[in-house]
Amino acid sequence: MLVGTRVGLNIDDIDVAEQLVAELSAADAALDAAARSGYGLIDDATGHRQETAGRELRYLLVLLAARYGRAGHDGVITAAVACELNHLATVHHDRIVNEPEIAELAEPEPARWANWVAILTGDFLFTAAARLANGLGIEAVELQARTAARLVTGQLREELEPTPDDDPVTHYLSVVADKTGALTATCAGLGALAGGSDRQVIDAMLRFGEEIGVAHRIAEELARLSDSDQPDTTALADDALAARYLRRVAAGQPATIELARQHGVDALVVEDLTAQVARAQETLRHTPDTPAKKMLGELCECLLAPAGAR
């Protein structure tokens, strides 16, 4: 049964699959409630959420990691919602640099208030996540705090270009580890914690979550590079991995899909994705043999699909 409709995760056990579908739905409902402040402008802003593969991956990391321990425990849904609130907070903070987008949410207020909407909405969501983490115990609170610090650091570093002494690809991967990997690490770690797993499993899930989160980000970029519907002249984002590779071999030229293919950058991105997934699989290999381990392994395989690298 297809559970992860966006990440492509199939679960053979129908009972488990139906439980996961119900838990995904419960997490979404709880998220809607947790993200509401009772103040119109903030609620309008937090209501602008899209269903994405990233959101589905984050939920699944929590729910599957929890299955090393007590699946279906109430704290597991709380953990999933807390993690997603952290992500939503970073989305709103990111909009600070996208004045037109946040200005639409602030209408009919003057556009000059737009950044305040983004900042305060993001702060509200971080606070909501912290409040939920508090109900899960002191370790969850500490993990929430470390995650928020890394997310904010990653956002800051993303806006700063690498120095002349920095390798652009290495810089990219380290920023992704802070922005994406830190959050997915928390998803898997907090899921294991909420499920009552032992210390060894929680630590392994923290490592696995970060590794698969970075892999997911690379897979998303690879999917764009491989999209046959994208014109060859499509420009790559300045902070894309492929654009960073092009700076090595075609500095000063416009970063496009066509140029990336000409220089074999797509193959390099496939190599990075394959290596990153292999690291996640190796971490998973040292966890107890459970149905959760099998499903997380299949989640790794799903990320390799865009690369044709199964």
N, C-alpha and C positions, 0 to 999 in steps of 0.2 A: 504494500500500500504506500502510495506517495504521501509522505508527511511534509517534507520540505519542498514545497512546490516551486520555490525560487532557487534553492540550492540543489534540488534534484535528489533528495534523500528518500530512498525506498526502504521500508521496514517490512520484513517478511512476516513477523509475528503480528497478526491482525489486532489482537488484544492490546499489545504494546502500542501499536500505531494509533489506535483509537484513543488510548489514554494520552498520548503525546498531542494529538490534535485537540483534545479537550483542554489540555494544559496550555497550549498555545493560545486558545481562545480565552481562557481564564486570565492569562497574563495580559492580553490586550485590553480586556475589560477593566482589570485592576489598574493598568497604566492610564486609561482614560480618567479614572477617579483620582489617581495620585497626582496627575498633571494639572488638576484644576485648582485654581486659587480662589474662585468666587469673585474675581475682579475681571471685568469684561475684556480689557485690552490684553492682559496676560493670557486669559483663556482663549482668546481669538488666535494669539500667536502660537500657543502650545497645541492648538487644534490642527495646525497645518502640518500633518504628518503623512508621510508616504510609506506604503508597504514596499520594502526593499529586501533583497537577498541578505544584506548586512544585518538588518533587524531580525530576520528569521534565523540567521546563523547565531546571533547573540543569544536569542531565546533558547535555541537547541543546545548550545554549549552548557547553559545553566541546567536545563532539564535532563540532558543525557549524563552530565557529570554527577548530578544528584543520584542517579541510578546505581552508582557504586555503593550507595548507602540506602536511604529510605526514600524511594520514589513516591511522589504524591504528597509529601509532607507540606503543610501550609507554608512553611518558611521558604520553600523552593520557589513558589510563585512570587513571593515578596522579593527574593533575591533577583529573579528575572526582571521584575519591574524596576528595582533600584538600579540595576545595570543599564537598562534602557533609558532611565531618566538621566543618568550620567551622559549617555550618548546625545540625547536631545539637548542637554545643556551646552555641549560643545558645538552642536549644529547652530544654535542661536548665537553663541559667541563668534562663530565663523562668519555669521551674517553681518557682523560689524564692518567688515571690509566690502560688503555688498550692499551699499546704500539703497539702490533702487528696489531690491527685493524686499528688504525689511520695511522700506517706506510704504510699500503696498499694504503691508499688514497694519501699519499705523494710520492709514487713511481714516478720517479726513484730517488727521493731525498734520502739522507742517513736517516736511521731510527732515528738518534739522533735529527732530526728536527721535529719529529712527534708531540711531545707535543706542540711545538710552533704553529703548524698548528691547533691543537685542541683549544688552548687558544685563538688565534687570530680570528679563525672562530666563536667561541662562542661569543667573544666580538663584532664582526661585527654584529651578529644576534641580540644581546641585543640592540645595537645602532639602528639597523633598526626598532626594535619594539618600541623603544622610539620615533623615528621620526614619526612613524604612530600614536602613542598615542598623540603626540603633536597636531596633526590635529583634535583630538577629544575634546580638551579643557584641562584646568588646572587640573580638577579632575581626568581625565584619566591619565595624566602625573604623578600625585601623586600616583595613584593606581599602575601604571607601576613601579615606583621607589620602592614602598613598596614590590611589588611582587618580583622584582629582588633581593632585599635584603633577603627576606625569602627563595627564591630558592637557593641562594648561601649559606646561613646559613644551609639549609637542606642538601646540598651537603657536606658541611664540617662535619656536625654532623653524616652523614651517614658513613663517613670514620673513625669515632672515636667509639670505642667500648663503651658500657655503663660501667659506673664505678661499682665497687662491690656493691655500695649502690643503684644503679638504677635497677628497675625491667626491664628485657629485653623486655617484651611485651609493657609496657608503653613507653619505649624508642623508640621502633619500631614505634608505632602509632604516637608519637610526631614528629618523623623524616618524616613520610609519610605526616603528616599534613603540614609540612614546604615545602616538595619537591613537592608532588602531590596536596594536598589540597589547598595550596596557589595559585597555577596556575588555578585550576578549579574554585576556588572562584572568581578569576579575570575574568575568562571567563563569568560566569553568571552575575557578577556585572557589568562588562563593557558592556555586551549585553543589560542589563536593562538600563544602562546609555545612550548608543548609541540610544536606542529605545525611549528615552525621558520619562522614567518612573519617578515616584515621589520618594522621599527619602526613604520612608518606603519599597517600592518594591526593590530598589537598595540594601539597607542594608540586606533585607531578602534573596536576590539572592546571596549576598556575603557569607552569612552563609550557605545557601543551597548548593552552589557550592563547598565549602570546604567539607561539609559532604558527598556529593555524590562522590567527588573525592577520599576521603579516602575509601569509600565503594567500588569504582571501583578497587582500588589497592588490597583490600582484596579479591574481587571476582576473580581477575586474579590469585591470589595465590591458591584460593580454586579450581579453574578449573584445575590447574596443579595437585593438590592433588587428584582430582577426575578422572583424565584422565586414562581410562582403558588401553590405549596404552602405558602408562609409566610403565616400569618395577618397581616392588616393591623396588628394590635395588637402584633406582635413588636417587642420593644425592640431598638434598635441599640446596639452596643457604644459605650462612651464615647469610645473612640479611633478610631471609624470615620469615614471621610471625610464621609459623609452627616450624621452627628451633629455634626460640626464646622460644616458648612454651616447646620444648623438653629440653632446658637448665634447665627448672624448674624441670622436672620429670626424665630426663635421661642424666644428665650432664656427659660429657666425652665420650658418645657413638656417633658413626657416625650418623648424621642427615639424615635419609632416609625416603622415603614415607612409607615403611613398618613399621618402628618404629613409625612414626607419627600416623598411623592407629592403631597400637597395643596399644598406650597410649591414644587413643581417641582425638588426637589433631585436627583431621579433624572436629570433632563435635564442638570443641571450636572455630575453625575458622568460622564455620557456625553461631555460636552464635554471634560472633563479627560482622559478615556481617549483620545479621538480625537486631542487635541493631543499627548499623551505618545507615542502610537504614531507620529504624524507626525514627531516629533523623532527617534525611533529610525530610521525609514525614511530620513530625510534624512542621518543619519550613515552609514547603510548604503550610500546612493547613491554616496558618495565612496570606496568600497572596490573592489578589482579585480573585474571581471566573471567570476565563477566559479560553479559549481554551488552552492557554499556560500552565496554571496550570495543566490541565488534561494531556497534553502531557509530562510535566516534571514528573508527578506522574507515568505515564506509563514507563518513563525512569528508575525510581526507581525500578519498578517491573522487568524490564529487568535484573537488576543487581542481583536479587534474584534467577534467573533461575539456575545458576550453583549450588546453595545450595539446590535446591529442596525445597525451603523454602517459596514458595508463600503462 
